[in-house]
Amino acid sequence: MATTLKPVVLGNRTLDVPIIQGGMGIGVSLHRLSSAVMREGGMGVISAAQPGYRESDFYQNSLQANLRALTHEIALAKSMSEGKGMLGVNVMVAGKQHKEIWEFLNTQPIDAIISGAGLPLDLPQIVTNPAILLAPIVSSGKAARLIMSVWEKRTQRLPDFIVIEGPLAGGHLGISKEEIAKGNLPELHEILRDVIDVVRPVEERIGRKIPIFCAGGVYTHQDIVDLIEQGSDGVQMATRFIATHECDAHMNFKQTLLDANQEDIVYTISPVGLPGRGVNTPFVAALNGELRRATRCVNCLTPCNPLATPYCITEALITSVSGDPQHGLVFTGSNGYRLDKIVSVHELMDELKGEQR
Ligand SMILES: Cc1cc2nc3c(=O)[nH]c(=O)nc-3n(C[C@H](O)[C@H](O)[C@H](O)COP(=O)(O)O)c2cc1C
């Protein structure tokens, strides 16, 4: 029988539906998708990975273009949310502009900042606005312990909630090429157990909960119920939200996933140094061994050396999100091949809540 999911308390607010729509750059989760999730009582998340890609000065001054676009996207998401749900912004630590973006977000009318793709150790020193909830994304109990200890030592602040991302997620993954080659990757519920072991003693000491949201391969209502039974407070999901009318990507991007089979979903190399997961588009297939020199650079990722990178990830993601996925990169979680139709966020959230009739 369908179980109704319970609300979760985050800081001094309540998230009615314990589902966070994961941030998806570049341009896949902006105001349309995030506001639709908010209207259903979940947390909508705008990705701060190059939101200014359509601004005319993006290639001259990407930071200004990104901050201008973020201001706009946040204002639209808030006004379209009908006062429901919560609004988060996802900022990747691997992004060169992440500190400037955190500083900018400190004064924005948002509910939360969620940061991963690296350790967000400086986040609470830069975002000091107590109205903004701070959440790291971790892929192990060890990372959760390190972040909590550094945050507490430097600022007496602890995470307001934690997102755990397991190896079935989309986008950049928190696992190394070597770990993939060895196989034997930890399952999401195993990482959850490790993180719970790290978090529970801290919760007992401070007398408040640090809610945990599990991400990576969560697909059905039953998946959510199972993770909650294992101690998670909610989930973060991204791939399923791509196959919605409201997802901000071009229809051709969504169609690439609708057309994909299981064997089309592959590990991709990324200038970040970490592997990613995406669809084996002709662009990705041709990357095997071939170098595509970047012709212009917006200085996006700290670990990227434009002279040595196999391709420009910003160009590849902009190409696909703008409507030409065969010549670009389409990130997806491991379950992307299961998507078979486009639905509204309302229909998807009803299904995930177990309220589908
Ligand atoms: C298209 C796409 C883009 C993503 N972009 C980002 C990003 O910019 N920053 C980030 O932290 N995670 C990113 N992710 C990861 C998601 O936020 C999410 O945690 C993960 O995909 C969850 O797994 P699922 O897709 O199986 O639900 C991306 C995922 C996808 C599918």
PDBQT file of the ligand as one rigid body, heavy atoms in Angstrom, charges set to zero:
ROOT
HETATM    1  C1  LIG A 401      22.073  16.480 -16.002  1.00  0.00    +0.000 C 
HETATM    2  C2  LIG A 401      22.676  16.469 -14.623  1.00  0.00    +0.000 A 
HETATM    3  C3  LIG A 401      23.418  17.561 -14.199  1.00  0.00    +0.000 A 
HETATM    4  C4  LIG A 401      23.937  17.593 -12.897  1.00  0.00    +0.000 A 
HETATM    5  N1  LIG A 401      24.620  18.715 -12.490  1.00  0.00    +0.000 NA
HETATM    6  C5  LIG A 401      25.051  18.810 -11.210  1.00  0.00    +0.000 A 
HETATM    7  C6  LIG A 401      25.675  20.009 -10.740  1.00  0.00    +0.000 A 
HETATM    8  O1  LIG A 401      25.821  20.990 -11.463  1.00  0.00    +0.000 OA
HETATM    9  N2  LIG A 401      26.111  20.023  -9.445  1.00  0.00    +0.000 N 
HETATM   10  C7  LIG A 401      25.948  18.945  -8.607  1.00  0.00    +0.000 A 
HETATM   11  O2  LIG A 401      26.351  19.016  -7.433  1.00  0.00    +0.000 OA
HETATM   12  N3  LIG A 401      25.333  17.812  -9.024  1.00  0.00    +0.000 NA
HETATM   13  C8  LIG A 401      24.883  17.725 -10.292  1.00  0.00    +0.000 A 
HETATM   14  N4  LIG A 401      24.234  16.583 -10.714  1.00  0.00    +0.000 N 
HETATM   15  C9  LIG A 401      23.932  15.515  -9.717  1.00  0.00    +0.000 C 
HETATM   16  C10 LIG A 401      22.491  15.646  -9.205  1.00  0.00    +0.000 C 
HETATM   17  O3  LIG A 401      22.276  16.864  -8.548  1.00  0.00    +0.000 OA
HETATM   18  C11 LIG A 401      22.036  14.500  -8.282  1.00  0.00    +0.000 C 
HETATM   19  O4  LIG A 401      22.613  14.541  -7.025  1.00  0.00    +0.000 OA
HETATM   20  C12 LIG A 401      22.228  13.093  -8.831  1.00  0.00    +0.000 C 
HETATM   21  O5  LIG A 401      22.140  13.042 -10.220  1.00  0.00    +0.000 OA
HETATM   22  C13 LIG A 401      21.184  12.194  -8.190  1.00  0.00    +0.000 C 
HETATM   23  O6  LIG A 401      21.077  10.966  -8.813  1.00  0.00    +0.000 OA
HETATM   24  P1  LIG A 401      19.854  10.633  -9.846  1.00  0.00    +0.000 P 
HETATM   25  O7  LIG A 401      20.112  11.509 -11.035  1.00  0.00    +0.000 OA
HETATM   26  O8  LIG A 401      20.032   9.190 -10.099  1.00  0.00    +0.000 OA
HETATM   27  O9  LIG A 401      18.564  10.974  -9.168  1.00  0.00    +0.000 OA
HETATM   28  C14 LIG A 401      23.733  16.507 -12.012  1.00  0.00    +0.000 A 
HETATM   29  C15 LIG A 401      22.995  15.398 -12.467  1.00  0.00    +0.000 A 
HETATM   30  C16 LIG A 401      22.471  15.362 -13.747  1.00  0.00    +0.000 A 
HETATM   31  C17 LIG A 401      21.671  14.174 -14.187  1.00  0.00    +0.000 C 
ENDROOT
TORSDOF 0
